[in-house]
Amino acid sequence: MPSVSSRGRGRRTINEINMVPFIDVMLVLLIIFMVTAPLITPSLIDLPSVGKASRQPDRVIQVVIAKGDGLSVKQDETTASVTLADLARTVKQAQGAKDSIAAANTAVVISADKNVRYEKVVEVMDTLQRAGVQRVGLSVQLAN
């Protein structure tokens, strides 16, 4: 019940909130957090690191995605335009699929224009991985 004070003629209620219990609870919580915070051990996250591969690729095949979603495959000095349906076959031929050792040590790098939708890049990566291409990477160009 609210406390009642008698001033003057009638009885009035005091419209103030008692802050003492609130402050007591907050101080107890503060002490609990101050005591338990040093006892909590920070968890370690094992992030992958970027480093040099154990063996550098013998050859690099570059798949270029142009602004208009056009695909081309660059190998050495030759460039050939391909469709998404023919991409896996073209890359496998460029790797030399009959020689599995050479195919395993041939890297495929995807280079895309900055205006290309990310969905198109993922679609190309998915096509290559479903075809069994082992080493697929993305080309990154750092801004100056």
N, C-alpha and C positions, 0 to 999 in steps of 0.2 A: 504494500500500500504506500502511496506517496505520503511523505511527511506533511504534516499540517502545521502551519504557523498562525499565530493569532496576532494580527496587527490591526489595531483599530476596532471596527465594529464587528466584522464577520470573520469566518474561518476561510482561509485561502490555501490552495495546494501550491507546492513549490514545483515549478516546471523545469527543473534542472536534472540532468543525468548525473548519477554518481559515477565518476570516472575511476575511483580507487580500485574496484575489482578488475576493471579492464587493464589498468596499468600493472597490477600484480600479475595477471595472466601473461601479459606481454613480456615482463621481466623474467618470468620463469621460462618462457619459450626461448628468449634470448640466451639465457644461461645454458639451456639444453643444447641449443645449436652451437654455442661457443665451445662446449665440452666435446660434443660428438664430431665436429668438423675435422679436427686433426686426426681422429681415429679412422676416418674413411680413407682407404687407400685408392689412389687414382688408378683407373683401369688402363692397361696398355693396349693400344690398337696396333696390330701388325699390318702395316701398309706395305703394298708392293713398291719396290724401288725400280727406278729406270736406270738401266746400265747398259753396258755393251753386251751384245750377244756373244755366246761362246764361240761362234763361228760366223764370220761375215758371209753374206750371200754371194754366190758366184755371179749371178745375174739378177737384175731388177727389172721387172715388168711393171710399167706404169699404166694404170687405168685412169683416164682423164674424163671428168664429167664437166661438160661445157654449160654455159648459161641456159641454153634451150634444151637441156636434158639430153644432149647428144653425147654418145660414148665413143671414145677412141682408145686404142691400145698402142702404147709406145714401147718398143723394144729396140735397144741400141739406137740406131738412127732412123728406123722405119716407124711410121705411124699408120694405123689402119682404123677406119671407122667401122663400128660394129653396132648391132642392136643388143638389147638386154638378153634376148633369147639365145643369141650366138656368142655372148660374152664368155661363158664358161668353156665352150669348145675352143674358142680362139686362144684363151689363156692357157688351157691344157696343151694345145699344140705348141704354143710359144715356150712352155716349160719343157717340152719334150717328155710327154707322159709315159713313153715306153721305158725311158731310163729313170727309174724311181729315185735313185740317189741324186741325180741332177734336178729332178722336180722338187725334191724335198729341200734342196738348198737354193731354190730360186724364190725370191721374195716378190710379192705383188703389192704395189703401193697404189692407193687410191688418192687421186688429187681432184679436188672439186673447186669450182668457182664459188666465191663467197655468197653469190646470189642463188645458188642451187638449194632447193629444199633439202632439209636433213633426211626426210623420208626417202629421197632418191638415193642418197649415199648409203643408207641402211639397206635398201633394196639391193644395191650392187654388192655390198658385203655379204648379204644373205645368199645371193646367187652364187658367189664364189665359194663360200663355205659349204653350201649344199653340194657343190661339184667336187668337193674334196681338196680344195686348195689349202695347203697347210699354213703358209706364212702370208697373212693378209695384214697390211698396216695402213695407216692414214698419214698423208703428207701434211706437215704443219709448216706454215711460213710465218715467221715471227715478224711483227710490225716494227718498223724502225722509229 
